Every structure is written in structure tokens, then in C-alpha cells.
């Protein structure tokens, strides 16, 4: 455990270093600095260079660990692997919006065992080791507002840009969730969304077609702070398999799952 604590601390320092690099270029990028890699998804040299810095920094930290980055894909051992999104919220970043993040998860046989999410502009750092709770800016934190009734819950989601086949189901779900609690937010960084759920700043979240590098770290944080996590059918969520993630504190998750499950009632696979 002492070794894992040391690794976590080194990862925190690494993401902060990468964050400083990102801030050096933030709101200073020339127009059309991003290249389109998919519909409404862009990549900039900041994404690419950030991933290089992360890959180089992570390589010596855990023996035999492989790497899986959003920009460069999979390399080496995938049974014990660093899963990384170097800049979650690239569109925000390129448009001068400060809500973007760096996320790093260490995953063993498909299960996250260490996670770090860092928001450079706010200098907010969320980190965890399985079984050791969530650390926010250096202090172990239990979630706020974890016992709110669903009528007082604030929800977060992301639009289904990756999954146009689910657009109708998404908007049906959104219409129901909109009046279920206090409202819905869409931030542009799923990594921060799930970290905020873990902290209890949001009480519920759903989204389709998230990738492991979006949520590996945040899934562990939510587990550590008692968030219920499932797919749209109520089964255990598998980040390498399921298309839809539904998460919320227990009093909220039941009602959120009911609305999302009804909307996505046709099996999206």
C-alpha cells in the first residue's frame, strides 16, 4: 500500500506538470488549431504533446504496466495498464472555455485500482487508491449532499455525438430527467462530471458511449464514495463493453435508472 501511495503522489505531480504545459497555451492557440478526428471531436498538438508527457512519466512508475491513451491507442500489457485521456474537453479548451481536465487510471484485469483527475485552470485534483477513499486537493473527502432526495438532485450528462443512433432515446431521457430534480448540466468533460458525482456536487449522471479513458479514474472515485453505478438495464457497468453509464447516489440512482432505462428500452447493441 505504501508503494501505491507513492505512485499516486507521483501521478499527481505528473498531471500537474502536464497541466502547467496546457495552461501555457490556453487561450493562446491560433484559430483552427485542432484537427477533426471524428464528428465534433478534435485533437490539437496540446493533446498529442500532453499524452507524450504522460506516457513518458508513467512508464517507470509501475513495473510491466502497459499504456492506453486516447491519442495513441494501446501499447504493451493491457491486463495492467495506464488508461489516459490527456485533455478531456478539447473543444472547450480550443474555444477558451476553462472546463477541461487530465485523467489517468491504473486498471488491473479490467478493474480500476488507482485514479487521478486534474482540472488545471482551477488547480483542482481528485485522486484515489482502491479501498482508500477519495482525496481532493490533499485531503480525504466524503461526498457532500449524498442523501438528497431525487427532487433536490442535480444531474449531469453529455450529448450523444458518438452515438447518433441513440439521439432520440437521449432526448426522451433528458425530458424526463429535466423535471425529476433541480436540473441538468452538460459540461464537456465526462472525466470531471464523474469526479463531481463522486464528490456529491452532482447527485446523478448518465451518458452513452463513453470510452475507458474518459471514466476509468472516475469510476473508482464514485465507487469509493458510495455512488451506485450501472448500465441502463441495472446491471453492473462494464467500461469495456456497455454503451450507457448510469450513476447516482442510492436514493437518486433508482429513479434516474428508471427514467433512463425506459428511454433506452430498445437494446442499443
C-alpha positions in Angstrom: 0.0 0.0 0.0 2.8 2.4 0.7 4.1 1.8 -2.8 0.7 2.6 -4.2 0.5 5.8 -2.2 3.9 6.8 -3.6 2.7 6.0 -7.1 -0.4 8.1 -6.6 1.7 11.0 -5.4 3.9 10.8 -8.4 1.0 10.7 -10.8 -0.5 13.8 -9.1 2.8 15.6 -9.7 2.9 14.4 -13.2 -0.6 15.6 -14.2 0.1 19.0 -12.6 3.2 19.3 -14.7 1.2 18.5 -17.8 -1.5 20.9 -16.6 1.1 23.7 -16.5 2.0 22.9 -20.1 -1.6 23.1 -21.1 -2.1 26.4 -19.4 0.9 27.9 -21.1 -1.0 27.5 -24.4 -4.6 28.1 -23.1 -6.4 30.9 -24.9 -3.2 31.5 -27.0 -3.9 28.9 -29.7 -4.3 30.2 -33.2 -7.6 29.7 -35.0 -8.2 26.3 -36.5 -5.5 24.7 -34.2 -7.5 21.5 -33.9 -7.7 18.7 -36.4 -11.0 16.9 -36.8 -10.7 13.2 -35.8 -14.5 12.4 -35.8 -17.7 14.3 -35.9 -17.5 17.1 -33.3 -14.3 15.7 -31.9 -11.0 17.5 -32.4 -7.4 16.9 -31.4 -4.7 19.6 -31.1 -0.9 19.5 -30.7 -1.6 20.1 -27.0 -3.5 16.8 -26.7 -0.7 15.0 -28.5 2.2 16.5 -26.5 0.3 16.1 -23.3 -0.1 12.4 -24.0 3.6 12.1 -24.7 4.5 13.7 -21.4 2.1 11.4 -19.6 3.3 8.2 -21.3 7.0 9.1 -20.6 6.2 10.0 -16.9 4.0 6.9 -16.2 6.3 4.3 -17.9 8.7 3.9 -14.9 6.1 4.0 -12.1 4.6 0.5 -12.2 6.6 -2.4 -13.5 5.1 -4.2 -16.6 2.2 -1.8 -16.9 1.0 -1.1 -20.4 -0.5 2.1 -21.8 -3.8 3.0 -23.4 -4.1 6.7 -24.5 -6.9 8.4 -26.3 -4.5 9.7 -29.0 -2.0 6.9 -29.4 -4.1 3.8 -28.6 -2.9 0.6 -26.9 0.7 -0.4 -26.2 2.1 -3.2 -24.1 0.4 -5.1 -21.3 -3.4 -4.5 -21.2 -4.0 -6.6 -18.1 -2.2 -4.0 -16.0 -2.5 -0.7 -17.9 -2.4 3.0 -17.5 -5.6 4.4 -19.2 -5.2 8.1 -20.1 -7.1 11.0 -21.6 -4.5 13.8 -21.8 -7.1 16.5 -22.4 -10.7 15.7 -21.8 -12.7 18.7 -23.1 -10.6 19.6 -26.1 -13.4 21.5 -27.7 -13.8 23.6 -24.5 -10.0 24.1 -24.4 -9.7 25.3 -28.0 -12.6 27.7 -27.6 -11.1 29.3 -24.5 -13.5 27.6 -22.0 -11.7 26.6 -18.8 -13.6 23.4 -18.1 -11.1 20.7 -19.2 -9.2 18.0 -17.4 -6.4 15.4 -17.4 -7.4 11.9 -16.3 -5.2 8.9 -15.5 -6.4 5.5 -14.3 -4.4 2.4 -13.5 -6.5 -0.6 -14.3 -5.8 -4.3 -13.4 -7.7 -7.0 -15.2 -10.4 -4.5 -16.1 -10.8 -3.1 -12.6 -9.5 0.4 -11.8 -7.2 0.4 -8.8 -5.8 4.0 -8.9 -7.2 7.2 -10.4 -6.3 10.8 -10.8 -8.4 13.6 -12.4 -6.9 17.1 -12.6 -8.6 20.4 -13.6 -5.6 22.7 -14.5 -7.4 26.0 -14.6 -8.9 25.6 -11.1 -5.9 23.6 -9.8 -8.4 21.0 -8.5 -7.0 17.5 -8.1 -9.1 14.4 -7.3 -7.3 11.1 -6.7 -7.8 7.7 -5.1 -6.5 4.2 -4.5 -8.9 1.4 -4.2 -10.1 1.0 -0.6 -8.5 4.3 0.5 -11.2 6.8 -0.3 -11.1 9.9 -2.5 -8.6 12.7 -1.9 -9.5 16.2 -3.0 -6.7 18.7 -3.0 -4.7 16.7 -0.5 -7.5 15.7 1.9 -9.7 12.6 2.1 -13.2 13.7 1.4 -16.6 12.1 1.8 -19.3 13.2 -0.6 -21.5 16.2 0.1 -25.2 16.0 -0.5 -25.2 12.2 -0.8 -28.6 11.8 0.9 -30.6 14.3 -1.0 -34.0 13.1 -2.3 -34.3 12.9 -6.1 -36.4 16.1 -6.2 -33.3 18.0 -4.9 -30.8 16.3 -7.2 -28.7 18.0 -9.8 -27.9 15.8 -12.9 -25.1 15.9 -15.4 -24.9 14.3 -18.9 -23.2 14.5 -22.3 -24.8 14.8 -25.7 -24.7 11.6 -27.8 -22.3 12.9 -30.5 -20.6 9.5 -30.7 -24.0 7.7 -30.9 -26.5 9.3 -33.3 -28.5 6.1 -33.2 -29.3 6.9 -29.5 -30.2 10.6 -30.0 -34.0 10.0 -29.8 -33.6 7.9 -26.6 -31.2 10.5 -25.1 -33.7 13.4 -25.6 -36.5 11.3 -24.3 -34.5 10.6 -21.2 -33.4 14.2 -20.8 -37.1 15.4 -21.0 -37.9 13.1 -18.1 -34.8 13.8 -16.0 -35.2 17.6 -16.5 -38.2 17.6 -14.2 -37.0 14.8 -11.9 -34.7 17.0 -9.9 -33.3 20.5 -9.9 -31.9 20.4 -13.5 -29.3 19.0 -15.9 -25.8 20.3 -16.7 -23.6 19.5 -19.7 -20.0 20.5 -19.1 -18.0 19.0 -21.9 -15.7 16.9 -19.7 -17.0 13.5 -18.7 -13.9 12.9 -16.5 -14.9 15.9 -14.4 -18.5 15.0 -14.5 -17.9 11.7 -12.8 -15.4 13.2 -10.4 -18.0 15.8 -9.4 -20.5 13.0 -8.8 -18.0 11.2 -6.6 -17.7 14.5 -4.6 -21.5 14.9 -4.3 -21.6 18.1 -6.3 -23.8 16.3 -8.8 -26.1 13.6 -7.5 -26.7 11.7 -10.8 -25.2 11.2 -14.2 -25.8 9.3 -17.4 -24.1 9.2 -20.8 -23.7 6.9 -23.8 -20.6 5.5 -25.5 -18.0 6.8 -23.0 -14.6 5.4 -23.6 -12.5 3.8 -20.8 -10.1 6.7 -20.9 -13.0 9.1 -20.2 -14.0 7.4 -17.0 -11.5 4.8 -15.6 -10.4 7.1 -12.9 -13.8 8.5 -12.1 -15.5 5.1 -11.8 -13.1 4.2 -9.0 -13.8 7.5 -7.3 -17.5 7.0 -7.4 -17.2 3.5 -6.0 -15.1 4.8 -3.2 -17.6 7.4 -2.2 -20.7 5.1 -2.3 -22.2 6.0 -5.7 -24.4 3.4 -7.3 -23.1 2.6 -10.9 -24.9 0.5 -13.5 -25.8 0.2 -17.2 -29.2 1.2 -18.4 -30.7 -2.2 -17.5 -29.5 -2.0 -13.9 -26.6 -4.5 -14.4 -23.1 -3.9 -13.3 -21.4 -1.4 -15.7 -18.5 -2.8 -17.7 -16.5 0.1 -19.1 -15.0 -2.0 -22.0 -18.5 -3.3 -23.0 -21.5 -1.3 -22.0 -22.7 1.7 -24.0 -24.6 3.5 -21.3 -23.5 4.5 -17.9 -26.0 5.5 -15.2 -24.6 6.7 -11.8 -26.0 8.3 -8.8 -26.2 8.2 -5.0 -28.6 5.4 -4.0 -31.7 7.5 -3.4 -31.2 9.1 -6.8 -29.9 6.2 -8.8 -33.1 4.2 -8.6 -35.3 7.0 -10.0 -32.7 8.0 -12.6 -32.2 4.4 -13.8 -36.0 4.1 -14.1 -36.2 7.1 -16.4 -33.1 6.3 -18.4 -34.0 2.6 -18.7 -37.4 3.4 -20.1 -36.0 5.8 -22.7 -33.3 3.3 -23.8 -35.7 0.3 -23.6 -34.6 -1.0 -27.0 -31.4 -2.8 -26.5 -28.8 -0.3 -28.1 -26.5 -3.2 -29.0 
